[in-house]
Amino acid sequence: MTREPVSLQPDTKDWTWVLDRPCDECGFDASAYDRHAIPRAFRKNAHVWFALLADPSAGERIRADRWSTLEYACHVHDVHQIYHDRVTQMLGEDDPVFDDWDQDRSAVDGRYADQLPAIVGPTLVAAAYAIGDLYDSVPPLAWHRQGRRSDGSGFTIESLARYQLHDVVHHLHDVRHAARSATVRAYDASATDYLERTQELPAAIASAIGRFVRVVPPGSRVLEVGSGSGRDALALEQAGLSVRRTDITPAFVDLLRARGQVADRLDPLVDDLADPATPEAAYDGVWADASLLHVDREDLPTVLARLARATRPGGGLFVSVKEGDGEDWSIHGNVTAPRFFTFWREEPLRSALEAAGWSVREVVRTEGSEREPWLAALAVRA
């Protein structure tokens, strides 16, 4: 990693196509976004950046040719200010031509790499709220007022808002390497509340355990990925299984240990998956309820393959993820700090499982506590 300023290749692509179809890279569909929800989306996006800037490594580049999280945040702050000026101009003038903006020159002149995260975070939030308030103030008949870039690309206030929203959402995709640590910090800060609010076993999970034990019979040793409050592990043990509790969040592990249960901190993407109790023996099954949905789309095949290698042939896997497209951050529910989610459709999920060495038995659709759609997959080690 490096903090040394490196000259980056300017982005000269024309991104106006994202107004017509989902982004090929981040999956965000600006055309389908409810216009009235756009101001709130800017505020939510800003809170995610604020959380990402709490990472001590926010100023470090993971690649010399890509901005750090801090540099991207500085850019997003400037995006909000530039678009605030443009929307104001569109409201006050007929078909104005916007001043050119060289974002790469702004990064150099603004010394993005030298800024302080503790200052950038609050100012970014303030800028996001300001542009959100401005969009909120646009009269209903004014959303179609027009403006143009010097290259001839024309916008209405509505299309400009969608274009800007894709910009700041896409840059969260650019820094998704920071999502894992931010999500862990979010759970770490709310672990006690999360434990208290997730004690009741949902009927869908009870049913899934019933199907799981038909593949992984009583007495089997199971690796649980993402034990959280420990609710599922108790139900699995009541069904006759032996469970190794693990979680990537330190506070969850500490809470489980405080209750007298053996638990290990484990990141399934990089850590040794061997069971400390019997390091030479493979697991009979893996239980991953609502945990792998936090794994980046590009990393999930690696995680599934590692879990397959740690499981005996014929062993079982249960995994549940949220159904949908693309990725997003949540700032509501049992944990209010930003958490990263990757959404999946059935066929891509099946393909990822099969390619990783699992034979899919079933994929069941269920509803969460807020009626959001979930996919629950049961598979067997090939």
Secondary structure as GFF3:
##gff-version 3
##sequence-region A 1 382
A	DSSP	three_ten_helix	16	19	.	.	.	ID=ss1
A	DSSP	three_ten_helix	30	32	.	.	.	ID=ss2
A	DSSP	three_ten_helix	35	37	.	.	.	ID=ss3
A	DSSP	alpha_helix	38	52	.	.	.	ID=ss4
A	DSSP	alpha_helix	69	92	.	.	.	ID=ss5
A	DSSP	alpha_helix	103	109	.	.	.	ID=ss6
A	DSSP	three_ten_helix	112	114	.	.	.	ID=ss7
A	DSSP	alpha_helix	117	136	.	.	.	ID=ss8
A	DSSP	three_ten_helix	140	142	.	.	.	ID=ss9
A	DSSP	beta_strand	146	148	.	.	.	ID=ss10
A	DSSP	beta_strand	154	156	.	.	.	ID=ss11
A	DSSP	alpha_helix	157	174	.	.	.	ID=ss12
A	DSSP	three_ten_helix	176	178	.	.	.	ID=ss13
A	DSSP	alpha_helix	179	189	.	.	.	ID=ss14
A	DSSP	alpha_helix	191	197	.	.	.	ID=ss15
A	DSSP	alpha_helix	203	212	.	.	.	ID=ss16
A	DSSP	beta_strand	221	225	.	.	.	ID=ss17
A	DSSP	alpha_helix	231	238	.	.	.	ID=ss18
A	DSSP	beta_strand	242	247	.	.	.	ID=ss19
A	DSSP	alpha_helix	250	258	.	.	.	ID=ss20
A	DSSP	beta_strand	263	265	.	.	.	ID=ss21
A	DSSP	beta_strand	283	289	.	.	.	ID=ss22
A	DSSP	three_ten_helix	292	294	.	.	.	ID=ss23
A	DSSP	alpha_helix	300	309	.	.	.	ID=ss24
A	DSSP	beta_strand	311	322	.	.	.	ID=ss25
A	DSSP	beta_strand	327	330	.	.	.	ID=ss26
A	DSSP	beta_strand	339	342	.	.	.	ID=ss27
A	DSSP	alpha_helix	346	355	.	.	.	ID=ss28
A	DSSP	beta_strand	358	367	.	.	.	ID=ss29
A	DSSP	beta_strand	373	381	.	.	.	ID=ss30
###
